[in-house]
Every structure is written in C-alpha cells, then in structure tokens.
Amino acid sequence: MTQRLSIDPITRLEGHGKIEIFLDDKGNVANSYFQIPELRGFERFVVGRPIEEMPLITNRICGVCPEAHHMAASKAADMVYKVDPPRTAKLLRELLYMAFYCTDHTTHFYALGGPDFVMGPDAPVAERNILGVIHKVGLEIGGKVIQMRKYGHTVVEMIGGRKVHPCTSIPGGITKGITEEQRKEIEEMGRWAIEFAQFSLKLFNDIVLGNKQYVDLILGDVYTHRTYSMGMVDENNKTNFYDGKVRVVDPNGKEFVKYAPKDYAEHIAEHVEPWTYLKFPYLKKVGWKGFVDGEDSGVYMATPLSRLNAADGLATPLAQEQYEKFYATLGGKPVHQRLATHWARLIELLYAAERWVELASDSEITSPNVHAKPTETPTEGVGIVEAPRGTLTHHYWTDERGLVTKANLIVGTTNNYAPIQMSTHKAAANLIKEGKVTEGLLNMVEMAFRAYDPCFGCATHSMPGQMPLEITIRDASGNPVEVLKQFC
Amino acid sequence: MNQGKTPFSGSTKVCGTMKPDITEAGAGLVWSEDVVMKTLLIGLGNPILGDDGVGWRVVENVKRHLDPDSQVVVECLSLGGISLMEHLIGYQRAILVDAFISEENIGSVFVYKLDEIPNYSAFHVSSAHDMTLQSAIELGRWLGAVLPTDTTVVGIATRRIIDFSEELSAPVAEAIPKATEIVLGLLTEFALK
C-alpha cells in the first residue's frame, strides 16, 4: 500500500514549512521532502536603496535574529565603502553581538530545545514546554531566564540604540560610544551572564548527561550525520562569532578550506530542487551528490555543533574547559550527533558571556573614536557573521552613488537546509516501519529539525501566530486515513 | 539588577510542586517596581512585508490624534510570544493592532479580547522559535510579572503577507481610518474606567 504522510508546520512567524513523507509498498519511508516556500522578493526589494540602509532594513528580514543581519549588513557596507572601522567600533559591535547571543541561546535552550530533555521526548506535549521545565527544575530558573533576556536586551539598547532592531552600526563604524558608567553596568551584567551560563551547563550535566537514556538518544544513529562542518574562526582558529575567516572541516575533522568572507562564492554553490523554493547550499569543490553523508558529499552544517567542530578551541578559559569536556565525553572530534548541538549551544552561551566581559573590560571600549568616515567610491562588499543558527552572508553590489544594484544573502538556516532534510528523513525512516507510525513521531521528527534551531522567514508576526504541526497519513488513493495534531 | 535569592548555588532542584509559589518567583524578578498605570498601544507587524505593516500604520495614525499629555504609550514592534510579553510588563491595559490572516473580506476590522483568540498550541512552542502570546503571558504571570489584565486585539483582515513591499493593498489601506476610530474609542473607554 502506498501512503503519504504530511507534516505541516505552518507558522506565520517564520513562513511556511511542510514535510511530505512517501511510503513504499511495504509501508517504509521511500522519500521525504521538507518544503519551504521562500518569502518572495527581498533581494529585489533592496535594489535601488542606499547601502547604508541595509543594516536597518535587513534586520527586518527576521524577527528572531535582527542583530545578526544588522552586523552582517554593516560589515558588508564597510567593505562596499572600503573603510575599516576604528577598533572601538568593532569592540562595541561585537559586545552588542555577544549580549544578543546570550539572549538567543538562552531562549532556545530553555524554551525550545531544552524541554525535550528536561521533560523527556515522550512527555505529553502539554508538559513538554518551558512551563514544564520550570515546574521540574524550579520556579527560580524561570525568573533567571527572563533576567538573562532582559540583560541582553539592555546591552543591545545601550549600544544599538533600540532593544530590538538595532540601528547604530553604519559604514565605517557605529554612531555612538558608551560612557564609563554604562561600561560598568554592562560588565556587571556580563559577569551575571557568566554565572547563568555555568548554571545552565550544570543543569544540562545533571539532567541530561546524568540520564543514560538521554545520552543514548544523543549518541544514537537516528540523529547522526557525517557531514562537513562550518564555522568562523579567528587568527588562532578559535571560534569567533563576529569576525574572522570561515573554516570548513571534513567529516574526519581535517581542515578542508579556510576562506575570507569576500571569497565565499568560490566555495559555496547552491543546489536547486523542483519541490521547494529554497536552495541548498553545498561545498562547490566537493560537489552536490544528493542528500547523503560522507566526504564525497558537499553537504555541510553550520550550527553551534559545527562551529565547535570547525575550530581548534574557544578563546575564553571557562568555555574552553567545557569544550574539552564535550569532546572527551562524546568520543573525540568531530561530533556528528545532531542532538549534541543543544550542549554545544550552551558552551557557546558561556563563551559569549565570557567574551562579553572581556570586551566590556577592554581599555578602549569607552573611546569616543567609533567611526571612520568613508571616502572611497562604493562598489561591492561581503559581510559574514556567525548567526546563532548558522553562518550568515550578506553580499551587495552598488553603483558609484552607493545605491544597491544587486544583493545576495545566504542566511544561517539556509546552510542547514540539506542536513535538516536529511535529519528529518532519517528520523521518519527510523520511526515508520511497515506502515506503522510510531507514537511520538511528531515530536521525534520535530526534534530532528529543532536541533538546528531553524528559522525560515521574516519578522512578520501578525496575530494569531500558530504552528499547526500535522501528520496526515494517506492511502493509495490519496485519502487521509489518519491525522495527528500536536494541539491540545 | 537581580534581587533574587542565592543565584546559581546548590544542586539542581528536580520535581517541584505543581502549583508554583508566586511569591517565591516574584522575589527573584526585577520588574515589579516598573509598574506604571498607563495603557500600552502596540502596532505589530513587519513594515516591509506588505499588508503585515498595517498595525504600524494604524497606531501611527492614532498617535496623531492623541493629546500630548496622554497616558497612552505607543510602540511599533515586530515581535511575538515571549518578546512581546516582555514589552507588556508593567502595564494595566494593552491594545494590539495587527494584520490577521482571514477568509473575511480584506480590510475587515475585528476586535477581540486576547482571551477570545484560540491558543492553538497551548504551552508548546508555536513555532520553532517561540510560543503564543497567550502562553507567554501565562508564563510571565507564573513568574510574577505584572501584565495587563485587559488586552484587546484589533485585527485587520488580509491574505497578502509574503511579498516584500512597503505598500499596503488598497482595501487594507482604506481600513486604517476605521481601525483608528476603533482604537481611539477603546482608549476613551479605558480612560473612563
């Protein structure tokens, strides 16, 4: 009997996604398609606008990580004008970015990814959420999550001018510096963030690593793919979210390439499938071989896990300790088990918090020298940052007046489209046997893509935002024989 | 700054009571002192995504009609869920103006109490990144935050929200005066309470 399963995670927050699963005659998974209708026309929308508008306008592509778009567009605009911002401007941009990272990674762990582990993947959906986490771990932690977010928003506002959608980065630097009083406050909040990150790692250690069932789930084959790993590194090959070169290691952990942002197009190409609007980036020099693992496949991941794999370590001491523990626990580098991404995200949280304090303690951070006036004729520029959910590339071409003539953006999640497709397929294939849909399929498939923290859309948030995740099982005639919904 | 009790010390607490002790939670939070007696008016949406920007346009129009000494705080936001809830903290009443995906005629204006809108996903995440506003508000209350007891949603029906544009469709643009009038009426009602 031929069956068709449809998992349809529609959301107004992030565009629309849908998973179609086709079963073979024996009722096992033959094919699956994770379809994403891309929001239309952004790269056309920006044509004709001044390049200096890009840091403001692109941060409205996505309500989840506007700070990442603000930074990538600002760096691209620097290059368009061939201007190198003063050191203090770079420090301030990175400081804002670290505060954003702490906010974003905290939200993901406690509200989105964490409930699968803290409550358990089989827990009823009504409990597998942040309220369940608070109930289980203690009410105090909920307050600390909100506190962490508040501190992050406060720093973003101090440096970026607004709590969300920052507006102060411009070609050549930043429009305003910070006072010594602000610096002290930022540093104090950063020290709190370090404690919070350590607490979060302890929580992960106690609840997840202390539970053999969870460790087995993480290390199991269902969520494992041996692909290339991508991440930005500094001159010492240590992870850096704001600046550096993009390094890619092969499935064995060996450096495959390290390239400057301006050279991205030499290394990344995009594969097109007829069943989805979104393209699949891959490593050009390896080639597209389909949705398959291995050294011969150009598929790569760009996530917290891949960033750890692609680096030789982390540049802050506490995070480095955790980095070493991570690989010692999981059997060495690189780690390919996708659920380990949740742990990697918390290690990055600690790194971001430590870096936050480092930057706030820099003797030049309060310097008024925060902008270098652009004097060159604008042409073309590429800006890359590590967004929480993957390497983010902005590329603009302008005319001599600085008006955009062409734009190309590869957003964080897009890098992971192929591995997400592979992970959801593998999860479905393992959970659907001989036509029997395993209980918990919805969440187990969701877990496959939730590890990537995917984001498919824009900053549109019209009410009443919802994500009706459904599995529809269809018979040979296409008639639905069973519909499963996550609502309760 | 955090006024909580002994942060980050001791072992992880597992399996608390089902009913949280709000007093305990509130003690660890920072926002109770931020309570103001104002009404918050929020335009929601993305101003570069066609009709999704109508919420901003309505509240900007309302602002032009407000007395300079008005106790109404007006904001334009592209947020949802937890982030939106955080903006509501400290206010007694809130009005949210936003585009609605609806099968009704484009440009129709609806008024709902937030409680009347189905909370489709209960407390599960409503997307890969967030939860519904209703769930986020309940979360905030669990944690001791002061949140509006009266939240009204003014929606403008549309179906055109995935094309990047700064322009509203004609029927949605034509709905702005009516939506403005409704919001001003709600603000007058609030002021009389």
Chai-1 contact restraints between the chains, C-beta under 6 A:
chainA,res_idxA,chainB,res_idxB,connection_type,confidence,min_distance_angstrom,max_distance_angstrom,comment,restraint_id
A,T11,B,S127,contact,1.0,0.0,6.0,A-B,restraint_1
A,L13,B,G80,contact,1.0,0.0,6.0,A-B,restraint_2
A,L13,B,S127,contact,1.0,0.0,6.0,A-B,restraint_3
A,E14,B,S127,contact,1.0,0.0,6.0,A-B,restraint_4
A,L39,B,I162,contact,1.0,0.0,6.0,A-B,restraint_5
A,R40,B,I162,contact,1.0,0.0,6.0,A-B,restraint_6
A,R40,B,D163,contact,1.0,0.0,6.0,A-B,restraint_7
A,G41,B,D163,contact,1.0,0.0,6.0,A-B,restraint_8
A,G41,B,F164,contact,1.0,0.0,6.0,A-B,restraint_9
A,F42,B,F164,contact,1.0,0.0,6.0,A-B,restraint_10
A,F45,B,F164,contact,1.0,0.0,6.0,A-B,restraint_11
A,R60,B,N46,contact,1.0,0.0,6.0,A-B,restraint_12
A,R60,B,I48,contact,1.0,0.0,6.0,A-B,restraint_13
A,G63,B,S78,contact,1.0,0.0,6.0,A-B,restraint_14
A,V64,B,H129,contact,1.0,0.0,6.0,A-B,restraint_15
A,L112,B,V125,contact,1.0,0.0,6.0,A-B,restraint_16
A,V125,B,H124,contact,1.0,0.0,6.0,A-B,restraint_17
A,A126,B,A122,contact,1.0,0.0,6.0,A-B,restraint_18
A,N129,B,F123,contact,1.0,0.0,6.0,A-B,restraint_19
A,N129,B,H124,contact,1.0,0.0,6.0,A-B,restraint_20
A,L131,B,F123,contact,1.0,0.0,6.0,A-B,restraint_21
A,H135,B,G16,contact,1.0,0.0,6.0,A-B,restraint_22
A,G138,B,K13,contact,1.0,0.0,6.0,A-B,restraint_23
A,G138,B,G16,contact,1.0,0.0,6.0,A-B,restraint_24
A,L139,B,P20,contact,1.0,0.0,6.0,A-B,restraint_25
A,L139,B,E24,contact,1.0,0.0,6.0,A-B,restraint_26
A,L139,B,A25,contact,1.0,0.0,6.0,A-B,restraint_27
A,E140,B,G28,contact,1.0,0.0,6.0,A-B,restraint_28
A,G142,B,L143,contact,1.0,0.0,6.0,A-B,restraint_29
A,G143,B,A25,contact,1.0,0.0,6.0,A-B,restraint_30
A,G143,B,G28,contact,1.0,0.0,6.0,A-B,restraint_31
A,G143,B,L29,contact,1.0,0.0,6.0,A-B,restraint_32
A,G143,B,L143,contact,1.0,0.0,6.0,A-B,restraint_33
A,Q147,B,N2,contact,1.0,0.0,6.0,A-B,restraint_34
A,E195,B,F8,contact,1.0,0.0,6.0,A-B,restraint_35
A,F199,B,F8,contact,1.0,0.0,6.0,A-B,restraint_36
A,L203,B,T12,contact,1.0,0.0,6.0,A-B,restraint_37
A,D206,B,T12,contact,1.0,0.0,6.0,A-B,restraint_38
A,P454,B,A128,contact,1.0,0.0,6.0,A-B,restraint_39
A,C458,B,N46,contact,1.0,0.0,6.0,A-B,restraint_40
A,C458,B,L49,contact,1.0,0.0,6.0,A-B,restraint_41
A,A459,B,N46,contact,1.0,0.0,6.0,A-B,restraint_42
A,A459,B,S78,contact,1.0,0.0,6.0,A-B,restraint_43
A,T460,B,N46,contact,1.0,0.0,6.0,A-B,restraint_44
A,T460,B,L49,contact,1.0,0.0,6.0,A-B,restraint_45
A,T460,B,D52,contact,1.0,0.0,6.0,A-B,restraint_46
A,T460,B,I161,contact,1.0,0.0,6.0,A-B,restraint_47
A,H461,B,L44,contact,1.0,0.0,6.0,A-B,restraint_48
A,H461,B,G80,contact,1.0,0.0,6.0,A-B,restraint_49
A,S462,B,G45,contact,1.0,0.0,6.0,A-B,restraint_50
A,S462,B,D52,contact,1.0,0.0,6.0,A-B,restraint_51
A,S462,B,D98,contact,1.0,0.0,6.0,A-B,restraint_52
A,S462,B,A99,contact,1.0,0.0,6.0,A-B,restraint_53
A,M463,B,D98,contact,1.0,0.0,6.0,A-B,restraint_54
A,M463,B,F100,contact,1.0,0.0,6.0,A-B,restraint_55
A,M463,B,V153,contact,1.0,0.0,6.0,A-B,restraint_56
A,P464,B,I117,contact,1.0,0.0,6.0,A-B,restraint_57
A,G465,B,G80,contact,1.0,0.0,6.0,A-B,restraint_58
A,G465,B,S126,contact,1.0,0.0,6.0,A-B,restraint_59
A,Q466,B,Y120,contact,1.0,0.0,6.0,A-B,restraint_60
A,Q466,B,S126,contact,1.0,0.0,6.0,A-B,restraint_61
A,M467,B,S126,contact,1.0,0.0,6.0,A-B,restraint_62
A,M467,B,S127,contact,1.0,0.0,6.0,A-B,restraint_63
A,F487,B,Y120,contact,1.0,0.0,6.0,A-B,restraint_64
A,C488,B,A122,contact,1.0,0.0,6.0,A-B,restraint_65
